[in-house]
Amino acid sequence: MSSEKNIVNLSRRRAIQAGLGAAAISGFPLRASIAQTGDIVIGAAMPITGVFAFAGVGLNQGLSDYCDWRNARGGVAGRRLRYIAEDSSYKMDQEMAIFKKLMGEHKPAVFFGGSTAWAKVAAKEVGQLGTTLTSGVSFASELADAKTHPYHFMVAPTYVAMGEILLEHISRSARGATKPAVAIVYSDTEFGRDPIPGIKAKAQALQIPVVMEVVTKPGAVDVSSEVAKLRRAKPDFVIFHGYVSAPIPEFIKQMREAGMKATPMGTIWSMDKTTVDTMGAAAEGWMGVMPYRYSYDTKDAPMMQAMKEHVAKARPDMSYASIFNVHTWLAGMAIAEVLERCLKAGKPLNGANMRAALESIDKWDTGGVTGLPVSLKNHQITSGRIYAYDGKTKLLQPASDWIQTS
C-alpha cells in the first residue's frame, strides 16, 4: 500500500475515533494535502442565474479571467490553474451540493462561494478536512475571525471596517470643533444588521453623533415615514448598508424633496457603476467606500491595465468590467500568491501550510488594484477609498485618499 493511502486510512481512523464522522458521510475523501503535481484546481459555486445574477456573472468572469491570464504567463510555479465553477442560483442547498460535489470529484485547493450562510457551514467541513482554503463574496465580520474560520479569507474589509472607513472620512472632512451628525439606514437582514454595533462603536470613538437608526426591508418599500424621521433628526450624512439599490434611490429622492442637505453614503455592493447609473437623478452626490479601484481607473495601476486589456480581448463587446469582476480578479491574485509561497517553499498544499502562507502576506503590492500595500495576516484587506458619483462623466471618482483601518 502506498504511503499516501496509509495517510488517508490513518486520517479516516483518527476521524472516526474522534467522533468526526460528519466529514466521512459528507462525501469528501479525507486527505492530508492537495495533489502536489499537475493542475491546481480552484472550485466555485457562483450565482450566475437567479436574484443575484447581476453580480454572479461578473464574479464568475473575474476569477475565470484571472486564471486564464495567469496560465498564459506560466501559471503558478509552473503549474496550471484549473477553474471549475457551477451555478448556485444563490440557493443555499444548491451551493452546498456544488461544494460537496466539486470537493469530492476535483479536490480543489481553494473554493470560492457566494453567501455568508455557505461560508459558515463550509467552515466546519473544511476545518475537519484541513486541505482547502475558502473565500467568497460575503464580508460578514465573523468570517474574518481566524479562530472560528481558520481557512477562510476575504479580499476586502469586513462590513464593519467599511463603515469605519466611511466614518474616518467624515471625521477627517469635518471643519471646526463640532463633528458632523450621522444617521444609519440598514436592511432588516443578517447582511444589513452585521456591522451596525461596530459602526456605532467607531462613531462613539470618533465623537461622531449617531442621531438616528432606521431599519427597513430590502427592495422597493414605502419610506415616507422613515424619511420624516430622518428630516427631524437632521443628520449631515446618511449611511446606507444592507442594500444593493432599492430603496436607496427613493430615500434620496424624498430626502431632497423634504429639503434635506444630508450626504448619502453606501458600502461596496451599492457602489458598482451600473447600479449607481440606475439611480438616475438620485445618483448625483452619492458617495461610498470601495476597497479597490474601478476598472477604468488604470493610471499608475499596471494590474488594472492588464485586467482591462485581458477583458478587451476576451469580451470585445464588454465596455466596462464591474466591481464584481475586479473583486474576483483580486481574489485570484491572492489565491495565486498563497499557492506560490507554498510551492516555492516546497511545502504541500494543505490547509495549515496555505493558511500560514496567507498570514505571511504583508506589504503585498497588488499592482494598483488596491491603493495601499496589502496584509492578509488577519484574513482580510483593511483599506479602502471613498468615491463619489460625477454626473458629468457618469463615473465614480476618488473623493478621498486611501484609508487604512486598524
Secondary structure, DSSP 8 states (H G I E B T S, - for coil): --HHHHHHHHHHHHHHHTT-HHHHHTT----SSB-SSS-EEEEEEE--SSTTHHHHHHHHHHHHHHHHHHHTTTTBTTB-EEEEEEE-TT-HHHHHHHHHHHHHHH--SEEEES-HHHHHHHHHHHHHH---EEEES---GGGG-TTT-TTB--SS--HHHHHHHHHHHHHHH--SSS---EEEEEESSHHHHTTHHHHHHHHHHTT--EEEEEEE-SSS---HHHHHHHHHH--SEEEEES-SSTTHHHHHHHHHHTT---EEEE-GGG--HHHHHTTGGGGTT-EEEESS--TT--TT-HHHHHHHHHHHHH-TT-----HHHHHHHHHHHHHHHHHHHHHHTT--B-HHHHHHHHHT--SB--TTSSSS-B--TTSS--EEEEEEEETTTTEEEE-S--EE--
